[in-house]
Amino acid sequence: MESLPIATPFVTAFLVAFVATPVVSKLAQALEVIDRPNERKVNRRENIPLLGGLAVALGFFVGLALTVVVFPDQAVYRGRLEGFLLGGLLILGMGAFDDRFSLGPKTKLAFEIAAAAIAIAYGFEVSHLRDPVTGAAWELPVWVIWLVSGFWIVGITNAMNLIDGLDGLCTGVGAIIGATLTIICWQGGQVLGVTVGLAFVGASLGFLPSNFPPGRIFLGDTGALFIGYVLALLSLEGYRQGSVLTFVVPILALAVPIIDVGLSVIRRLRRRSAVMQADRSHIHHKLLESEGTQRAAVLSLYFLTACFCVIALSFTKLQGFAAIGFLAAVLVLTIRLLRNLGFFAEGPPDARAGGEPS
């Protein structure tokens, strides 16, 4: 790990994403891939370009490519990088097509499952669990590996897309989570995870200045889905040394998008509406109501994400009953927080909802 060129993927990805963002913005406007405000969206400004995810992805891939070319001694992980490349390009292409022409949920899900299958085939999987008290390992059957790993990848990919409702939210939250997962990979000696994480965080931060409220360009599904896919694979890379509670670590790091998805499903089931039907009761909507401005709501969610990420990092040092006890405490405090924010209150379905806000 000492030979890992730490600065190269981060700096390269940051600079490429920063420079590429205005170019992508002009491209999106030329192709008329722009956000179209309506009554269900937070954004009310006209002609904000989408496709910002192309700038993030370009910085990410160039950062990884330059690292491999300049430092060939790290070639040991090149094969696994193909999983990021192939699956990421599939998600990226699908997202860009959706931003321009709009795809149906079933079609998008099919592409996401295909991208997940590519990742699993390259070794990004939940292959075992370990008893945190006794240390006994539980090897999972192949069909369970594919089912659990696929569910995780598709779930996290969509979770990041769902929170992409305020300017800079998905990008900043993704960067915070990405930095946390990179540290976890570094602690476990995962060279691939550290390299990928640094490139991802650099690319996200390079794009963030143009995306932070008031954003001049949006990620679109192109970027939100791509960010979710990279984080899903990065969390699985850090998991590879894991135990039962170590797998809780990436869950805690990704707690904000996971909680948002879980509450959305529960909320829609209680209202007896379609699970895929959107509403305006996501975490960012609640915080926007209480904070008053997009910038304040986004910064609050950055802080909440950072808190969960610090907790996640602390769990990498805990074992046995101490870890179980602290996990129970975190769950109780999280439920209390959500209750105080009013997420468990029964409310009428939002008649204006017709899809997820952008």
N, C-alpha and C positions, 0 to 999 in steps of 0.2 A: 504493500500500500504506500510505502514511502516514496516509490518511484512514480506514483500517479501524478501526472501534470495537472494539478488542481486548477490553476488559473486558465488554462487553455480552453476547455469546453465552456466555462462560465463567461469569460470575457468575449470569446468569439460569438457565442450565441447572443449575448447582450447587444453587441455592436451590430450584428447582422439584423436582428429583430428591430432594433431602433431605427436603422437606416431603411429597412424594407417597409416599415409601417406606412409612411406617406406614399410610397409607390403602390402598395396594395390598396390604399385608400382611393387613389386615382383610378386604379384598375376596376375596383368595385363600382365606382360611380360611372365609369365608361360602360360597364356591362349592366348597369342599372340594378346591381345587387345592393339595395338600400333598405333600411328599416322603414316600415310603413306603419306609423302610429295608428292606434285605434283605442276604443274605450277600455279594453282589457289590459293595455300595456302601460307601464310607468312612463316610458319615454313619450314626450309630446313634440319633440323637434323633428322637422322634416329632413329627409335626404341624408341621414347619417349612414355612411357606408358600412356594410357588413364585411365578411371575409377576413376580419382581422386575424383569424386563426392561421391564415396562410403565412403571415409575418412571424408568428410564434413558431410555427412548424419549420419554416425556413431557417430561422436562427437555431432551433433545436438540432436539425439534421446537419447543418453546416458545422456547428460546434462539435458534434460527434465525429463527423467525417474528418475534420482537421486534426482532431485528437488521434484518431487511428492512423492517419497518414504521417503526422509528424513524430508520433511515438509508437513505432511498430512493435516495440517490446511488449505492448499491451494487447497484442493480437489474439491472446488467449480468449478474449471475450467477443471477438468479431462475429462468430457464428450466432450468438444470442442476440446481437444487435440487429440481425436480420429480422427477428421477431418484431422488434420495435418498428423497423422500417416498413415491412410488408403490411402488418396490421395497421400501423399508423397511417400509411398512405391510403389504405382502404377506407378508414374512418374519415380521413381528411377529404377524399374525393366525394364520398357520400354526403358529408356535411355541406360541402360547397354546392353540390347539385341541389340539395334541399334548400339552401339559402336562396338559390336563384329560381327554382321551379316548384319547390314544396313537395316533399314525398309523404306518403301515408305512414302511419305508425308501424304497420306490419312490415312494410318494405324496409324502413329504417332498422327495425329489430332484426330482420334477416341479415342485413349487412353487419350489424353489431355482433351477432352470433358468429358470423363467418370470421370477423376480425378476432374474436375471442378464441375461436378454434385454432387460428394461426398462432396466436400467442401460446396456447397450451401445447401445441405441437412442438414449439421451440423451448419448452421447459418452464414456462411461467405457470405454476400450478400449486394447488394446496395438496401436497402428497401425503402428509402425515400430521398427526397431532401428538402431543406429549403431555403426560400427567405432570402438572406443576409440583406436586408433592412427592411422588415416588420416582419421577423421571422416566417412567415406562413409556415407550413409544407405541403409537397406534398407527400402523400403516393402513392407508385407505385403499379400497378396491379401485380398479381403473375407472369403472363407471361413476363411482362417487367422486373421484378426482376431477373428471370432466364436468360432472354436474355442478359441483361446488365451485370449481375454478371458473367455469363459464358464467355461473350466476354472479360471482363476485365481479368479474370484469365488466359484464353488461350492466350490472347494477351501479357500480361506481361511475362508469361512463355516463349513464343517464342522470345520476345524482348530481354531477357537476353541471350538466346541462340545465337541470331544474333550478339551480340556484343562480343561473345567469339572468337575473332579473333587474339588476341595478348596474350602472356604469362602474366598471372596474372591480365588481364583486368577485366574479368567477376567476379573473386573472390574479387578483391579490390573494384570495383564499387559496387558490391553486399553488401560488408561489410559496406561501407559508407552509402548506402541507408538504409540498415538494422538498423544501429545505429540511423539514423534520424527518421525512423518509430518507433523505440523503445522509443525515447524521446517523440514523439507525443502520443504514447499509455500511457506513464507515465503521461504526462500532463492531459490526459483524464481519469486517474484512471483505465486503462484497465490492470488488473493483468496478464491475459493470454498473451496479446500482449507484455508486458514487459518481461515476462519469456521466451516466444518464441524468441523474438528479441535478448535477451542476449545470449541465447544458439546458435542462428544462427550466430551472430557476432563472438562469441568465436570460433565456429567451422571454420568459414571462415578464421579468422586470424591464427588459428592453421595450416591450410593448405597452407596459402599464402607464407610462406618462401620457400617452395618447388616449388611453382608455379610462383613466381615473376621472371622476365627476368634475366638470361636465365632459363626458367622453366625446372625442372627435371621430372615433371609429369604434365599432362593436366587434366582439369576437364572432358573433353569429353561431349557428350550429357547427360551422366549420371548426371554430376554435374551442367552444365549450365541450363538444364531444371528444375532440383530440386531447384536450387537457385531462378530461376524465379517463380516457384510455391510457394515457401515459402514467397517470397516478395509480391506476389499478395495477398495471404491470410493475411499477416501481415498488408498490407495497408488497407484491408477491415476491419480488426479488429480496426485499428485506426480511420477509417471513421465512426464507429458506432455512434459517437456523432455528426455527421457532418451536415453541411449546404451545400448549393450549392458551396460556395467558400471553405469550409473546404474540400470538395472532391477534390478541386483543389490542396490542400496541398500534398496528395500522388502523384498526377500527376506531380507536380513540383519536388518532391523528385526523381521520376522515369523519369525525363525529358530526360536524355541522351539516355537510351534505347528506350523510346517512340519516340523521335525525329528521331532516327536512323531508326526505323521501318517505320515511316511516310514518311521520305525522300526516303526510298527504294521503297515503293509502288508507290509514285509519279514518281520517276525516271523510274521505269520499265513500268508504264503506258504511260509515254511520249515517251519511246522508242518502245512502242507497243510490249513488250516482256512479257513473263509469269511472273505473280507476284511472283511465287515461284522460278524463275530463279535467281541464285546468280550472283553477280558481285563484282568488287573490288573498289567500290566507297562508302563504308561505312565510317562513321566518323573516325574510327581507321585507315583506309587505307589513308585517307587524311592527318591525323596527322602524320602518319608514313612517308609519303612523305616529309612533311614540317620539321619534327623534326629530321629525319635521323636514329634514333635508336628506337627499341621497347621500351626500358626502358623510354626514353624521351617522347614517344607518350603515354605510359601508365600513366606516372606521370601527363601529361597534362590532360588526361581524368579523373584522380582522382581529380585533382584540379577543373575541370569544373563541375564534379558531386558534389563536396563539395560546390561549389558556389550555385548551384541550391538547394541543401539541406538546406543551410543557408536561402535562400529566402523562401523555404517551411516552415521552422520553424518560420520565421517572420510573415507569413500569419496566423499562429494560433492565433496571437494577434490582427489581424486586423478585422474590421467589417464594414459593410455598404459600403458607397460610397468610403471610403478611400481604402478598399480592392479592389474594382473594378478598381479604378484609378491606384493603384500600379500594379495590374495584367496586365492592358493595357500597362503600361510602360515596364514590364518584357517581354511581347510578342514582342513589338517593338524592344527592345534591342536584344532579341534572334534572330529575323529575320535578324537584321543587322549583328549579329555575323556570322550567317550561310551564309549570302551573301558574307561577307568578306572572308570566308573560301572557297568560290567557289562552294557551294552546289547547287546553283540555276542556274549554267551555264549549258547549253546544251552540252552534250558530247556524243561521239559515244559509243554504247554498247561494253562491254568488251567481245571480242570473246573467251577469254580463260575461261570465267566463266562457270562452270558446276555444281556448288553447293557452299554452304557456306564454307568459309575458317575456319580452325580450329586454 
